[in-house]
Amino acid sequence: MLPAQSLLIVVPTLNSHPLLPRLLASLQQQTWPHWQLLFIDGPSGVQHRQWLQRCCAAEPRCRWVEQDPAEPGIFGAMNQGFAAAGPADWLLFWGSDDWAASPTVLAAALAALEQPEVASGTAPPEPLPDLLVCSGRYVAADGQLSRPTAFRPTAFWPTAFRPFAGSHSQARLDAAAYRRALWLGSTPPHQATLVGPGARRHLARYAPGFRLSADLDYFLQLSRHRDLQVRCLDLELVHMAAGGISGQQTQRRLQEVRRAYRRAFGGLWWFPFLARYLRRLLSLLEATR
């Protein structure tokens, strides 16, 4: 029997094979076994390519392709992932240094997308969302967990979510509420956000010109679609290694974040820009208490 949902996990790689066994093992331990893993490899060396070949030969749920030179950079590789997805696939974009937070996280995430059978004469179930947003957590080199990163209400906007009846773990945002959340500086973490077929019908690739913040721009551009539906799940889906390249290019990231907000909000870009970094400052202050 085929699973109700299919999940394609896309991982751009470049000579990162020492990190990949942890990612792969975290998926092979999942209680929900129907995932597919696609490595999109840049111009890596022989040792890395040999690892990919051995991995894909041993694990039938894995495959790899070379990155198209016409799609450079990490987000170019991720655009190939968009193109590789089937019409019913859910997409999850991870880095080589990401891994599943526990063996049950995929089962919990995909269970949130199951639609129960409806008896004759009863109201239809809620339609599937376009995005399923979970949370992630950064892990330092010493194994210390940081505060989780998530798209969830804060002191800026405590009424952002409308919980489902009888549930304390799921909530939904319509298009207007989603855009207000972005306006107030909140952003879904792409490593913990499942991109559904509905979102890809609206927008099926990252914009060019962004090396570090194409994911922010993608979520902002999605907010222009008035029929967008976002479901939020109180689930720590992924662990991410702290200290990636984006953290080492602060000036470029600030420029790209400003550009993304300007594309979404025009001359009022400065408000969500300041709100984003004020939120981060408050989060850091709270973490030190």
N, C-alpha and C positions, 0 to 999 in steps of 0.2 A: 504494500500500500504506500502510495507516495505521500510525503508530508504535505500539510496544508499550505505551508509557506516554504519558499526556497531562499537561501541566504548565500550570497557571494561575497567573500571577504577579499578585498583587493589590497595587496601589499607592494608598494614600490620598493625596489632593492637596488643597491649599488655596493658591491663588495661587503655586504653586511651579513654574510653567512654565519659568523660566530654568534650573532644575536638570534638567529632564526630558530634554532632548536627549542628555545624556551617558548616562543610563540606557537610553534607547531605542536609541542607537547601539551600546551594548555588547551588546544583545540581537540586533540586526540583524546583528552580526558573528559570531554563534554558528554553529558548524559543525552543531549540532543545531537544525533550523529549526522544530520543531513546537510551540513555545511559544505561549501566548496571554497577552495583557497586558490587565488590566482596571484602569482608573483609576476610583476612586470619589471623586468630587469634592464637597467641602464648598461652602459658599456663596461661591465664588470670583467675581472680577470678570470683566468682559467680555473683557479681553485673554487671561486664562488659559483661559476657555471657548473662545475662538476658536482658541487653540493646540491644545486637545484635539480640536476638530472637524477641524482641518486634519490633525492627526496620524492620527486614525482614518480619515479619508477616503483618506489616502495609504498607510496600512499596514493591510492587512486583518486582521492578527493582533491589532490593538488595538481596544478599544472603551472607552467611558466611560459612567458612569451618575451621576446625582446622589445624594448621600448622603441617606439617610432621616433627617429631623429626629428621629425616634424612636430613632435609633442615633447619639448624639452622640460626638464625639471620634474620635481615631485608631482606637481599638479598636472603636468602634461601626462605623466604616467597614470594618474588617477582619471584623467579624461579617457584614456584607453580603457580603464575599468568601466566607466560609464558605457562606452560603446560595446563592451563585452557582455554586459548584463542582458539576460533574457527579459522579455516583456513582463513577466510575473516575478522577477527576482527582487529581493531586497538587497541593498548594497551597504557594506560596511567598509570604511577605509581605515586601515591600520598602517602604522610604521613598523619597520623591522624591530624596533625596541618596545613594541606594545605586546600585551598578552592578556588572555582572559582572566578576570579577577577570581573566578572560582569555577569548578566543573559544572555548575548548574545555571550559569548566567544565560547561555543561549536558549536553554529550555524556558527560562523565565521570560526572556524577551520575546521569543516566538509565540509563547502561550498568550501574551498580551495582544497578539495579532490574530488569534483564532476567532472565528465567528461561529457562534453556536447555531445548531440547526433550529429553524423557526417553525413552530407548529402553525397549522392552518388557522387563519383568522387573527393571529397575533401581530403585534407591531414588528417591523423589520429591525434587525440589530443595527447598532451604530455602524456607519460605513468605515472602512479601513482608513487610517490616517495616511497622510503623505509623508510625514516624518515621525519616527518613534525615537524620542530623546531620552536617553538614560544618563548616567553620570560616570565619570572616570576619576582616577586618583593617580597623582604623580608619586613615584617611588624614588628616593635618593639612592646613591650608590651604596650606602650603608644599610639599605633595606628599610629605612624609615618611611612610613606613609605620610603624605601631606594631607591637607584638607581636600575633600573631594571637589571636583569641578563639575558643575551641573547647570542646567537651565531650569532654575527653580525660583520661587518667590523670595524676595529679600525685603529688608526694611524700606527700600525704595518703592516697592510696589507689592504689598502683601496680598492683594486681591487678584493677582494675575491668573491664578488657576481656579478652575471650576471642577472639583472632584466628581468622579462618577458616583452615582448613588451606591451606597453600601461598600465603597472601596476607599481605603486610605492610601493605596499605593499607586493609583493611576489618576491622571487628570488630563484635561484637554484644553487646547487653545484654539479658538477660531482665528481667522486671518487677522482680524482687527486687534485681538489681544496679543497675538504673536508679534505683530508689527510694533505695538506699544512696548512689549518687552524688549525688543531690539532697540527701540528709541531710548529706553532707560538703561542701555549699556549691557544687557544680558545677551549671551551668545551660546547656542548649543555647541558642545565640544564635538568635533566631527568624528573623533575616534570612538565616541559613545552614541552616535546618532545613526540609526538605520534609515537609509534613504529609500523610499518606496516608489513603486511605479507611478503613482500620482505626482510626486515631486518631479520625477524625470520627464513626465509629459509637459510640465511647465518649463523645466530647465534641465538639460541633460549634459552639461559640461561646465567646467570652471572657466572664468573669463581669463584671457591672456593678460600678461603684464604683471601678474602677482606671483612673487616667489614664495611669500610667507603667509599671506592673508587671503588667498583665493577662497578658502572655506568661509570666512566671514562675509566676503562679498557674495558668495553663493547664497547663504542664508538670508542676507539682506535683499537680494534680488528676488528670491522666492516670496518675500513678504509683499510684493506688489500684486500677487494673485489673490483676489478676494475670496476664492473658494477654497483656499488652502486650509487643511486641517492638520493639527499637530497634537500628538499624544505624548505625554510625559510619564515616565515610569520611574518609580523610586527604586532604582536598581543600579548598583555599582558594577558596571559591565566590564571595564577594562582598567588595567594598570599600565602606566606609561613611565618610561625612564625619564627622570628629570635631567635638564641640562642639554636639550637638543639644540640644533643649529639656530632655530628661530630665536632662542634666548640669547644668542651671541650677536645678533644683528639688530640691536634695539632701534637704531636710527631708521633703518629701512622699514622695519615693522611699523613704526609710528607713521611713516609716510604712507605706507600701504593701507593702514587702518583709516587714516584720514581720507584717502582716496575712496575707499569702500563706502564710508559714511557719506561722503559728498555725492557719490553716484546714487545713493539711496535717498538722501534727504536734502540734497541741494545745499543752499546757503546756511541751513540750520545744522550742518554736519557737526559743528563744535559741541552741541549739547550731548548727543549720544557718545561722542568721543570722550568728553570729560566724565560723563556718567560711567563709562566703561572702566576708566582708570581709577575713579573714586571708589567704585565697587571693589576693585582689586586692592586698593590701599586699605579699605576697611576690613577686607578679608584677611590681609596680612596682619593687621593690628589685632584682630580677634584671635588669630592663630598663635600669637605670642603671649596671650594671657595665661 
